[in-house]
């Protein structure tokens, strides 16, 4: 494969000093070498930025930017998108890992399938030490992906896409941690296509302090708002919805008790996934049922169950 196409790897960072060096090294070690690394640090309060500065000295492909104040992942991402000069953009988070062939595999797929605008991959969930908690198989064809899209997000946010996807949609919208699902739904209403390749090319780290643990309940609530916007665009047939930041903030508000219950539920879910990896089905079922102490987690399980059914039927 000729390396004539520049790929921008976009990484927003915030307080990931324990993981950022390993994450960047995953990109440096890629088999496809024609890339730039665009890192936007969202005003970290730990040593994340100083570690990146040291890496930049020996890695000229790293382009480092820092926000003056902590403004959230969406603003960091949209800032980074404007800095990307590649024809394609691959997303990554500063505490995750990816396979050394990820850029090559996803870019090759997009080049062979020019009608596809965005592609993801199968993933591993890993813990803070990098141990695998779970394998997540994704939908591997457009038909299956579109069916799952109505229930849950069918492509993880660490996708690769044409840069024109971001420019045509004017980047991400601030939607409480579910901006990736909103982007896919907006792509769908504009007729853009996306899918995944059958390849475990990425590892998402589950840890205390990241979006998965802190914003879980907010994300679950905001999903319903995003689906409402999607229905509005379908009905209007002109890709217009009533997105409003004030309405978003109203959806996010939760009682502290509910937040604690949901956070506990997410931790129990992670324990359930761990038992499933060990093929201990009895404890898996017990912890999976116990995790439903949060109604939002119960709905999540129902959506996941139906999505898995669709995967088996259409994949």
Secondary structure by P-SEA (a helix, b strand, c coil): ccccbbbbbbbbbccccccaaaaaaaaaacccccbbbbbbbcccccaaaaaaaaaaaacccbbbbbbcccccaaaaaaaaaaaccccbbbbbccccccccaaaaaaaaaaaacccccbbbbbbbbbcccccccbbbbccccaaaaaaaccccccccccccccaaaaaaaccccccccaaaaaaaaaaaaacccccccccccbbbbbccccccccaaaaaaaaaaaaaaaaaaaaaaccccccccaaaaaaaacccaaaaaaaaaaaaaaaaaaaaaaacaaaaaaaaaaaacccaaaaaaaaaaaaaaaaaaacc
